């Protein structure tokens, strides 16, 4: 979907950050088994009851990949731009994501429904959360652990480091794999997504506050008067 691709970049949540790490462990690191990797990720996510953060997101085309904008990717004018915004998460199921620049957009879920609001288009898309967990990587931060494990196959390239690469079990989804890295304080620090169009999207989190109290009103969304509502 065009707007979802614009902010969450299903074309997310770079590669220069992880490349040195992965290349250095390629010969020496011992990968965890999928079962152990899954258990380790569950422990990481279980410790995150809520968090707030600012983020910067950028998308680039892999060398040699097609640069022709397609339905699942970012449109040409959004490539090589850095989007800035804030996110707030309360598990399970509450999620708020807003970009401020260079374009505004808000994504909110209360646990059952996802709202994607674009003020420039005066348009709001309403979707089922269950349908979006596998297609919207950032939502895994607020999701139910069992639901996440049903949607993804988890790997841990180096069992001594807290980064994981997830592969959607639904191969018809919008992306090929997602890497999530946790910082020393056990909060998400980085997400990298690669899609079938050769696009790599990086989301870096900063000013992270773990298990902060978030007002319930943050996760409530009512489309402004005059908004065109689209059900998907």
C-alpha positions as CSV (number, residue, x, y, z in Angstrom):
1,X,0.0,0.0,0.0
2,X,1.3,3.4,-1.0
3,X,1.1,5.2,2.3
4,X,2.2,2.3,4.4
5,X,5.3,2.0,2.2
6,X,5.9,5.7,2.6
7,X,6.6,5.6,6.4
8,X,7.1,2.0,7.5
9,X,8.8,1.2,4.1
10,X,7.5,-2.1,3.1
11,X,9.8,-1.7,0.2
12,X,11.7,-1.3,7.0
13,X,12.3,-0.6,9.8
14,X,22.0,1.2,6.8
15,X,23.3,-1.9,5.8
16,X,26.6,-0.1,6.5
17,X,25.8,-0.4,10.2
18,X,25.5,-4.1,10.3
19,X,27.8,-5.1,7.5
20,X,31.0,-4.8,9.6
21,X,29.4,-6.8,12.4
22,X,28.1,-9.6,10.1
23,X,31.3,-9.8,8.1
24,X,33.4,-10.0,11.2
25,X,31.4,-12.9,12.7
26,X,30.9,-14.8,9.5
27,X,33.9,-17.0,10.2
28,X,34.0,-17.1,14.0
29,X,30.5,-16.7,15.3
30,X,28.3,-19.5,16.2
31,X,24.7,-19.1,15.2
32,X,21.9,-20.1,17.5
33,X,19.5,-22.8,16.5
34,X,16.1,-21.5,15.3
35,X,14.5,-22.7,18.5
36,X,17.1,-21.0,20.7
37,X,17.0,-17.8,18.6
38,X,13.2,-17.7,19.0
39,X,13.5,-18.2,22.8
40,X,16.1,-15.4,23.0
41,X,14.0,-13.0,21.0
42,X,10.9,-13.8,23.1
43,X,12.9,-12.9,26.2
44,X,14.0,-9.6,24.7
45,X,10.5,-8.7,23.7
46,X,9.0,-9.9,27.0
47,X,11.1,-7.4,28.9
48,X,9.7,-4.5,26.8
49,X,6.4,-3.6,28.3
50,X,6.4,-0.1,26.7
51,X,8.8,2.3,25.2
52,X,9.0,5.7,23.5
53,X,11.6,6.8,21.0
54,X,12.5,9.2,18.2
55,X,13.5,7.6,14.9
56,X,15.2,8.3,11.6
57,X,14.3,6.2,8.6
58,X,16.0,6.0,5.2
59,X,15.6,3.8,2.2
60,X,18.1,3.0,-0.5
61,X,18.1,0.8,-3.6
62,X,20.6,-2.1,-3.6
63,X,23.2,-1.8,-6.4
64,X,22.0,-3.5,-9.5
65,X,18.3,-3.6,-8.4
66,X,15.5,-2.1,-10.5
67,X,14.9,1.6,-9.6
68,X,11.5,1.6,-11.2
69,X,8.9,2.5,-8.6
70,X,6.4,-0.4,-8.1
71,X,3.3,-1.0,-6.1
72,X,5.0,-2.5,-3.0
73,X,8.0,-0.1,-2.9
74,X,8.6,3.5,-2.2
75,X,7.7,6.0,-4.9
76,X,10.7,7.7,-6.6
77,X,10.4,11.0,-4.7
78,X,10.7,9.1,-1.3
79,X,13.9,7.3,-2.1
80,X,17.1,8.5,-0.5
81,X,15.2,10.7,1.9
82,X,15.4,10.6,5.7
83,X,12.1,10.6,7.5
84,X,12.1,11.7,11.2
85,X,9.4,11.1,13.8
86,X,8.5,9.5,17.0
87,X,7.0,6.3,18.1
88,X,5.3,5.0,21.2
89,X,4.6,1.4,22.0
90,X,2.7,-0.4,24.8
91,X,2.5,-4.2,24.6
92,X,0.5,-6.0,23.8
93,X,-1.1,-4.3,20.7
94,X,-0.8,-0.6,21.2
95,X,1.3,1.3,18.7
96,X,1.8,4.9,17.7
97,X,4.1,6.1,14.9
98,X,4.3,9.6,13.5
99,X,6.6,11.2,10.9
100,X,7.2,14.9,11.1
101,X,9.5,15.5,8.1
102,X,9.8,15.7,5.2
103,X,6.1,14.5,5.2
104,X,3.5,14.0,7.9
105,X,1.8,10.7,8.5
106,X,0.3,8.9,11.6
107,X,-0.1,5.2,12.2
108,X,-2.1,4.2,15.3
109,X,-3.4,0.9,16.6
110,X,-5.3,0.0,19.8
111,X,-4.8,-3.7,19.4
112,X,-7.4,-4.7,16.9
113,X,-7.5,-2.0,14.2
114,X,-4.7,-0.1,12.4
115,X,-5.3,3.4,11.3
116,X,-3.0,5.0,8.7
117,X,-3.6,8.7,8.4
118,X,-2.2,11.0,5.7
119,X,-3.2,14.6,6.4
120,X,-1.8,15.8,3.0
121,X,-4.2,13.5,1.2
122,X,-7.0,13.9,3.9
123,X,-7.2,10.1,3.8
124,X,-7.3,7.4,6.5
125,X,-6.9,3.7,5.8
126,X,-8.4,1.3,8.3
127,X,-7.1,-2.3,8.5
128,X,-7.2,-5.3,10.7
129,X,-4.2,-5.7,13.0
130,X,-4.0,-9.4,12.4
131,X,-3.7,-8.9,8.7
132,X,-0.8,-6.4,9.1
133,X,1.6,-8.0,11.6
134,X,3.4,-10.0,8.9
135,X,3.5,-7.0,6.5
136,X,4.3,-4.2,8.9
137,X,7.6,-5.1,10.7
138,X,7.5,-2.2,13.2
139,X,4.2,-3.6,14.6
140,X,6.1,-6.6,16.0
141,X,7.4,-4.3,18.7
142,X,3.9,-4.0,20.1
143,X,2.6,-7.4,19.2
144,X,1.6,-10.5,21.0
145,X,4.7,-12.8,21.2
146,X,2.8,-15.9,20.1
147,X,1.4,-14.1,17.1
148,X,4.8,-12.9,16.1
149,X,6.3,-16.3,16.3
150,X,3.5,-17.6,14.1
151,X,4.3,-15.0,11.5
152,X,8.1,-15.2,11.4
153,X,11.0,-17.6,11.4
154,X,13.7,-16.3,13.7
155,X,17.4,-16.6,13.3
156,X,20.3,-15.3,15.5
157,X,23.5,-15.1,13.4
158,X,25.7,-14.8,16.5
159,X,24.3,-16.2,19.7
160,X,26.5,-13.9,21.8
161,X,24.9,-10.7,20.2
162,X,21.4,-9.3,20.5
163,X,20.5,-9.0,16.9
164,X,18.0,-11.2,15.1
165,X,17.0,-11.7,11.5
166,X,13.4,-12.6,10.9
167,X,11.9,-14.2,7.8
168,X,8.1,-14.0,7.2
169,X,6.5,-17.4,6.9
170,X,4.1,-15.9,4.3
171,X,6.4,-15.7,1.3
172,X,3.9,-13.5,-0.5
173,X,4.5,-10.7,1.9
174,X,6.0,-7.3,1.2
175,X,9.5,-8.0,2.4
176,X,12.1,-10.7,2.4
177,X,13.8,-10.3,5.8
178,X,14.0,-8.0,8.8
179,X,16.9,-7.5,11.2
180,X,16.3,-6.0,14.6
181,X,19.1,-5.1,17.0
182,X,18.8,-4.4,20.7
183,X,21.0,-2.0,22.7
184,X,22.8,-2.6,26.0
185,X,19.7,-1.5,27.8
186,X,17.6,-4.2,26.0
187,X,15.7,-1.6,24.0
188,X,15.4,-1.8,20.2
189,X,18.2,0.3,18.6
190,X,17.9,-0.5,14.9
191,X,15.7,-2.2,12.4
192,X,16.7,-3.1,8.8
193,X,14.3,-4.4,6.2
194,X,15.1,-5.8,2.8
195,X,12.4,-6.3,0.2
196,X,12.0,-8.1,-3.1
197,X,12.5,-4.9,-5.1
198,X,16.1,-4.5,-3.9
199,X,15.2,-1.8,-1.4
200,X,16.9,-1.6,2.0
201,X,15.2,0.5,4.7
202,X,16.9,1.4,7.9
203,X,15.2,2.7,11.1
204,X,17.4,4.0,13.9
205,X,15.9,4.7,17.3
206,X,17.2,7.3,19.7
207,X,16.1,8.9,22.9
208,X,14.6,5.6,23.9
209,X,12.7,5.4,27.2
210,X,11.9,1.9,28.4
211,X,8.7,1.0,30.2
212,X,7.6,4.6,30.4
213,X,4.0,5.4,31.3
214,X,2.1,6.4,28.2
215,X,-1.4,8.1,28.3
216,X,-4.1,5.9,26.9
217,X,-5.3,8.8,24.7
218,X,-2.1,8.5,22.6
219,X,-3.5,5.3,21.1
220,X,-7.0,6.7,20.3
221,X,-7.6,7.9,16.8
222,X,-10.6,9.6,15.3
223,X,-10.4,10.7,11.7
224,X,-10.8,14.5,11.4
225,X,-14.0,15.7,9.8
226,X,-13.8,15.5,6.0
227,X,-11.3,12.6,6.0
228,X,-11.8,10.0,3.3
229,X,-11.8,6.6,5.1
230,X,-10.7,3.5,3.2
231,X,-11.3,0.0,4.6
232,X,-8.8,-2.7,3.6
